[in-house]
Amino acid sequence: MGMSTQNAASALLSPARLADIDLPNRLVIAPMTRNRAEPSGAASELMARYYAQRASAGLIIAEASTPSAVGRTYPGIAALYEDEHTRGWRRVNRCVGAAGGRMFAQIQHGGRVGHPDTSGLIPLAPSPIALPEPIHTPNGRRPAVRPRQMGQGDIDATIADFAAAARRAVAAGFAGVEVHAANGYLLHQFLAPNTNRRTDVHGGTPAARMRLVLEVVDAVIAQIGPDRVGVRISPGNTTNGIIESARDVEDLYPELISRLDERGPVYLHVAFADPDSGLWKRIRASWSRTLIGNPVLPVEGIPEDGGRVAGERMLEAGADLVALGRPFLANPDLVERIRIGAPVNAVREKYLMYVGGATGYTDYPTLAG
Ligand SMILES: Cc1cc2nc3c(=O)[nH]c(=O)nc-3n(C[C@H](O)[C@H](O)[C@H](O)COP(=O)(O)O)c2cc1C
């Protein structure tokens, strides 16, 4: 018998603190792109409704927002580089705040995960190597294009764009920002040897490959302070054509984590974390502040307990907070369902991504109806 039974109060529901922010529970909504922003990238009214429905989570990490036009990944993606983007997110934060919640923004530059049909621009990447799979565009799924290799000027501009997006996020009422260095987007493309073939200061050794992540984190911290900055990583995750061998992970991530720890961001967020792995134990041992674990749930569907047992295991293995994605997507009141052990809604039709609209988005029922 495990430590958790349906009747005992779940450790996931105990309060926590993130710097000076009180969290009513340890459940975090993992960032999830849902492609419902306005064509400009401004957060829509529908998005405000979606997030406000989920305000009982301890913390919401908003879906990825692009810090520049060229960083745009998919249609309907949110943005944070123009005044109307700030205004759109401000409305979301007002609605979530009124409902009792708090949010971090996630800043994501797509790198080679982008397409001229979507952004009007040739994507930028550490090296001119195309994503080896088609990508969703306004014209359907299209073969990826060969990205342009970033020069030092592009790198400087990207660092500045992350910093400016962080400033906008705070102006928009976010409690902080998460720098997205996971899941095969630009910063992860710099970390991984198969996407970064550079021979300058940003490529080659692990120290050179992690340099851009550290530069971005430094620039963002300089803008808004370490207590408002989190970082997301996904060591070894193969999303978006990333290849990191066990050796690559070993050579880079422990070093990256200690270098990040020295800089003092308020949290580290590990996507697709395995709490029983040696890597997780090393991460916990070398990270001194809040650690968020996003456990691996079955791809085919969320468990009947909404991720409760997997989440409690993460806490037992040293996580401070637990991020869940699809369980919150399908259950606005997941916290309450976990509290009383109620059954959860399953996720419907491929999350109804790319299609826009309320169906499969704001129409998941709560226990109250
Ligand atoms: C619809 C959808 C959109 C996602 N978008 C993002 C995103 O914008 N940024 C990100 O870091 N991860 C994104 N992810 C990954 C999730 O944050 C999470 O790591 C993943 O879904 C695994 O957690 P789960 O099994 O609880 O859903 C997305 C996942 C889904 C299902």
The ligand as a Tripos MOL2 file, in Angstrom:
@<TRIPOS>MOLECULE
LIG
   31    33     1     0     0
SMALL
NO_CHARGES

@<TRIPOS>ATOM
      1 C1         -2.1700   21.0530  -25.3840 C.3       1 LIG1
      2 C2         -0.7820   21.1440  -24.8240 C.ar      1 LIG1
      3 C3         -0.0510   22.3030  -24.9990 C.ar      1 LIG1
      4 C4          1.2260   22.4300  -24.4430 C.ar      1 LIG1
      5 N1          1.9010   23.6230  -24.5620 N.ar      1 LIG1
      6 C5          3.0570   23.8200  -23.8740 C.ar      1 LIG1
      7 C6          3.6450   25.1100  -23.8060 C.ar      1 LIG1
      8 O1          3.1440   26.1070  -24.3310 O.2       1 LIG1
      9 N2          4.8170   25.2230  -23.1120 N.ar      1 LIG1
     10 C7          5.3960   24.1520  -22.4890 C.ar      1 LIG1
     11 O2          6.4620   24.3200  -21.8590 O.2       1 LIG1
     12 N3          4.8300   22.9280  -22.5170 N.ar      1 LIG1
     13 C8          3.6740   22.7430  -23.1660 C.ar      1 LIG1
     14 N4          3.0610   21.5100  -23.1140 N.ar      1 LIG1
     15 C9          3.6010   20.4390  -22.2700 C.3       1 LIG1
     16 C10         2.9190   20.4740  -20.8990 C.3       1 LIG1
     17 O3          3.3140   21.6300  -20.1660 O.3       1 LIG1
     18 C11         3.2530   19.2240  -20.0510 C.3       1 LIG1
     19 O4          4.6520   19.1600  -19.8560 O.3       1 LIG1
     20 C12         2.7910   17.9350  -20.7100 C.3       1 LIG1
     21 O5          1.4480   18.0490  -21.1620 O.3       1 LIG1
     22 C13         2.8850   16.7470  -19.7490 C.3       1 LIG1
     23 O6          2.0550   16.9500  -18.6130 O.3       1 LIG1
     24 P1          0.6290   16.2000  -18.4910 P.3       1 LIG1
     25 O7          0.8920   14.7350  -18.7240 O.co2     1 LIG1
     26 O8          0.1790   16.4970  -17.0960 O.co2     1 LIG1
     27 O9         -0.2710   16.7770  -19.5330 O.co2     1 LIG1
     28 C14         1.7900   21.3550  -23.7100 C.ar      1 LIG1
     29 C15         1.0530   20.1780  -23.5730 C.ar      1 LIG1
     30 C16        -0.2130   20.0640  -24.0880 C.ar      1 LIG1
     31 C17        -1.0010   18.7990  -23.8530 C.3       1 LIG1
@<TRIPOS>BOND
     1     1     2 1
     2     2     3 ar
     3     2    30 ar
     4     3     4 ar
     5     4     5 ar
     6     4    28 ar
     7     5     6 ar
     8     6     7 ar
     9     6    13 1
    10     7     8 2
    11     7     9 ar
    12     9    10 ar
    13    10    11 2
    14    10    12 ar
    15    12    13 ar
    16    13    14 ar
    17    14    15 1
    18    14    28 ar
    19    15    16 1
    20    16    17 1
    21    16    18 1
    22    18    19 1
    23    18    20 1
    24    20    21 1
    25    20    22 1
    26    22    23 1
    27    23    24 1
    28    24    25 2
    29    24    26 1
    30    24    27 1
    31    28    29 ar
    32    29    30 ar
    33    30    31 1
@<TRIPOS>SUBSTRUCTURE
     1 LIG1         1 GROUP 0 **** ****
